[in-house]
Amino acid sequence: MNEPELIDVLPAHRFDEAALARYLRHHLPEMGGQLSVRQFQGGQSNPTYLLESAGRRYVLRKKPPGQVLPSAHMVEREYKVIRALFEHGSVPVPSVHLLCEDESIIGTAFYVMDHIDGRIFSHPALQQLTAAERPPIHLAAIDTLAALHQVDVEAVGLGDFGKAQGYFARQVKRWSGQYQATRTGDMPAMERLMQWLPEQVPQRDECAIAHGDYRLGNLIFAPAEARVAAILDWELSTVGHPLADLAYFCLPYHLPAGVEGLRGLVGIDLKAQGIPSEQELLARYCEQSGRAAIDDWHVFVAFSLFRLAAILQGVYARALQGNASNADALQVGQRAGLLAESGWRIAQAGDRGAAL
């Protein structure tokens, strides 16, 4: 439930801390003479560090070292969307201080934002809380997602953040390409999904700011109340279909409990544990976003499983090259096949009355 674990900077992710300190003193007047740098353990993609100086705490996110796929690890996009949303004020995000695209400072582009105190819940079962405390956490997460999707993309200056039309088809093409670029063996369910998904274009093409990795583990909750204090990890954000975010948040309802790293809820007695059902969350989202119904739910869930499988396959491939930012990346990557199989099973089952 607490903050992600802090560790000494991993050997593969070290950089010139003196050069960073000089740069920050020049660009952040409140920065003191001493700079302490530690790394957050966890997260599979962009290495993330806690900076401490003059009694203040900041967070730095940078691209990983070495060769990366051209469209991945876009910290510049993260910075842009966080800054736009912070200035807009309707969605909880940290204040960002600067973006440095000069790779000569610490080897890659990076940005610096405020550190936000609070609680992080990595698993939707919320075992650290009582049954009575669990529903408000899930509902606060859904309410915050609905608020994000209500933001007017043009009004916050993100009209050029992604194409308004054709998100679903583009995403299927993108993640098929990412999977092919990082594949390490045969995965029949992925091949089937890559054929099936392009034929399932949603009936309504909608446009919103899509976070891309919206789950409990990427939310900081206020220390003493069921309120989202900040949404983190905007690396995959774009202008896209809001139901893709909603389906991704609901993936635990389609994954087995007890499998390390999957954060699944299948097999848990949700009612006894005080965890809202998927139907309850969908109803809450509709209520908060003014939506009458949700169509093609099975398509969005299958797509989200396919996309996560492609992401984890990339994690696995980077781990084989010694380039992933988490110690358990090898095990995480090996779960890609399980996700793809779940996605294909849901695709074959069809829409089982998820429309409200």
N, C-alpha and C positions, 0 to 999 in steps of 0.2 A: 504493500500500500504506500510505502514511503517513496522518497526520491530515488531515482535510479542510482545504482551503486557507483561511487567515484573510485577510480583507480589511477595509478601512475600511468602516464601516457604510454600507450603500447609502442614497442620499437618501430613497427611499420608506420605509425602515425606521428612520429616525432617531427618537429620542425624547429626553425631557429627562433626560440622564444625571445631572445634579445632583440632581434629584428622586429618581432611583433610588438614588443614593449615600446621600442622607439617610435614605431608607426602610430600606435595608440596614443602615446603621450602627445604626439603632434596633432592628432585628429579628435581626441577626446580630452578636453581640458581638465576634467575632474579626475583623470587617471593619475594615480600616485607613482612614486618612484619604484616601488617594488611590485612585481607581478607574479602571482602564483597561478600555475596552469595544471589542471587535472582533467582526466578524460571521463566522460560518462560511459559506463559499461552498458551495453544494450543498444538496440537500433542496428539495422543491418546495412546502412547505406552511407550517409554522410557522417564522418566522424564529428563528434560534438564534445565541447570542452567547457569546463567551468573556469572562468577567470576571476580572480580576487585581487583587488587592489584598493588601497586607501579605505578599507571597510565597506567597499561596494562589491557586488557580485554581478557578473555578466555571463552570458553564454555565447560561445563562438561556434559557428558551424561552417565547415569547409568541405570542399570536394575531397574524395579519397585520392591517395597518391596513385601513380601508374596510369595505365591505359584504361579509359572508361568509355562506355558506349556514348555516341555523340549526343543523344537526347536525354541521357540520364544525369543525375546528380546536379541539377540546375539550381545551385544556391542563389543565383541571380533572380530567378523566378520566385523562389521562396521569399526573398527580401522584398520584392516588389509587392507581392500580395499581402504580406504581413503589414507593410507600411501603409498600404491603401486602406486596409481594414481598420488599423489602429486610428488613422485619421478620421475615418467614417464614424467610429465609436459604437456601432451597434453589435459588434461581435467581439468576444474577449480574446485578444492576442497581446503578446508582449510589445513593448515599445522597442523599435529597432533604432540603432544608433548610426551604423555605417555599413556600406558594402564596399569591399576592396576587390577590384578585378585585376589588380596588378599581381601577377603570379610570382614576381621576383621577391615579394615580401616573405611569404611562408610556403611557396611552392604551388599553391592553387588559389583560386578565388575563395573568399570567405565573407561572412557578415557577423556583426556583433549586435546582440539584443539584451534587454534586461533579463535577469533571472527572476522567476516568479515562484514565490513560496507556496506550498500547498501539498495536496495529496494526489498520488497517482495510483490508480487501480489497474493492474496489468491483466487481471482475469475477470470476465463478466460474472462469474459466480460470486464475487465479492465476499469471499469467506471470512475476511477480517471484520466484517460488519454484522450486525444482527439482521434477522429477517425483516424487521420493521424498517431498518435503515436502507435496505437495498432498493426498493422501488423508486424513491426520490432521486437516487443517483442515475439510474437508467433513464428516467423521465427527463431529468435536467440535460442529459446528453442529447436526447432526441429534440428537446426544445431548442437547444443551442444549434443543432444541425438545421432545424427548420428556419431559425433566424438567419443563419448563413445563407440559406437558399433564397431567402426573401430579399437579400441585398441586391440593389439595382447595379448590375455590372457596369453600365455606362456611367452612372452617377459617381461611382468611386474611382473612375479613371482606369478601369480594367477592360475596356472595350476591345483592346488589342491583345488580350491575354490568351485568347484562343478563339477558334472559329465557332460562331454561334450554332451553325447547322452541321449535321452529320457526325456528331461526337461519337456515337456508338460504333458506327462503321470504322471511323478513324482509330478508335481505341482497339477494336478487334484486330485491325491491321497492324497497329503499332506493337501490341503485345505478342502477336503471332511472330512478328519480325524479331522482337527481343528474345523470344523463346528459341527461335531457329538459330539466332546468333550465339546462344549460350548452351545449346543442347549438348548433353553428354551421353545420351543413350536413347533407347526407344521408349516412348510413352504413348501407347495407342489412344488413351482417352483424350490426350491433348490434340492429337491429329484429328480425332472425330469432332471435338469442339471447334477446332479451327475451320472445319468444313460447315458445321451447323450454325455457328453464331452469325456469320455474314448474311444468312438468309432470314435472320430474326430482327430486322430493324424495328424499333419501337413504333407503335401506331402514332404516338405524339412526340415530336421532337421538341424537347424543352431545353431551356438555357438558364444556367445559374452558375455561381462560383462553386465548383466541385472540389472538395478538399483532396480526395483521392486516397486517403489513408485514415479515414475517420473511424476511430475505435477508442474504447475506454483508455487504453494505454497511451494514447496521444493527447489526453486531456488532463489538465491540472485542475483539481477541485479545491475550492476554498478550504482552509484548515478546519473549519468548524461547521460548515453548512453544505447542503447538497446544491452547490452552485458551481458552474464551470468558470474558473478564474482565467484560463488560457487554453487555446487550441494550439498544439505544437505540430511540428513536422509537416510543412507545407510543400515538400519537395515534388509531390505528384499532382499538385493542384493545377487546375485549368478552368476554362469555361466549358461546362459540360452538362450532362443530364443529371438532375438531382437524385433520381432514383438509383443511380449507380452508387452514390455515397450511402444511401439508405440501405441498399442490399448488402454492401460491404460491412456496415455496422451490424447487420443482422446475421452475418455468416456463422457466429457461434451456434445459432439454432439449427445449423445444418452440418455441424462437425461433432465428432464423438468427444465426450468428456474423458479425461484421464490420459489422453495422448499428449506427451510432453510437447509444448510449443504451439499446439493448435488452438488452445483456449476455447474448446468446444463445450456445448451445454447438453448435447444429446445423451440421455441416460440419467440426467439429474431431474429430480422431482421439483420442477420449477415452482409450483404453487406452494409446496411445503417450505421451500427455501426463500420465498418472498421475491422471486425473480419474475418480472413481467414476461408474459408470453410474447412471441413474435407478433401475433395478431394485436395484442394490446399496444405494442410499440408502433405498429403500422397505423392503428386507429389514432393514437396520440399525434403522430406526425401529420396525418390528414387534418386533424383538428387544428394544429398549430400553423399549418401552411395553407389552410383554406382549400384543400383538395377534396374532391368528392369521392374518388376511388383510386385504386392502384391497379393498373392493367399490366399484363405481361410480367408478373412478379417472378415467375420461374426463369424467365430469360435474364433478368437482371441478377438473380442469385447465381445462375450458371455462369454468366459473364464474370461476376466478381470472383468466383472460385477459379475460373480459367486465368484471370488476370493475376490473382495472388499466386497461383501455381507458376506462372511465367516469371513473376518477381522472385520467388524462392528458387527457381531454377538458376536465375542470374546470381543470386547469393551463393548458391552451391558452386557454380562455375568460378566465381571470384575466390571462394574458399580454397578450391583446388589450386588456384594460382597464388595463394597466400596473400590475398588482397582484401579480404572481408574485414569489417570493423567489429565483429563480435566473435568471441571465442567459440560459441556453439553453432557457428554458421554452417558447418558441415552437416550437423544433424538437422538443422532447419531446412536446408536445401533438399535433403533426402525426402522431406514430406511433400514435395511438389506433386509426386505421383498420386498420393492419397487425395489431395485437393482436386486434381484433374478428374479422378474417378468419381468423386462426389459431384462435381459439376456435370459430368456426363450423365450420371444417374438422374439428377434433377431435370436435365434437359429432356431426357426420355420420358420422365413422368409427366411432363406438361404442367400447365397451370392448374393447380389443385385447389381452386377456390380462394386464392389469396386476394383477389379483388374485393374491396370492401363495399 
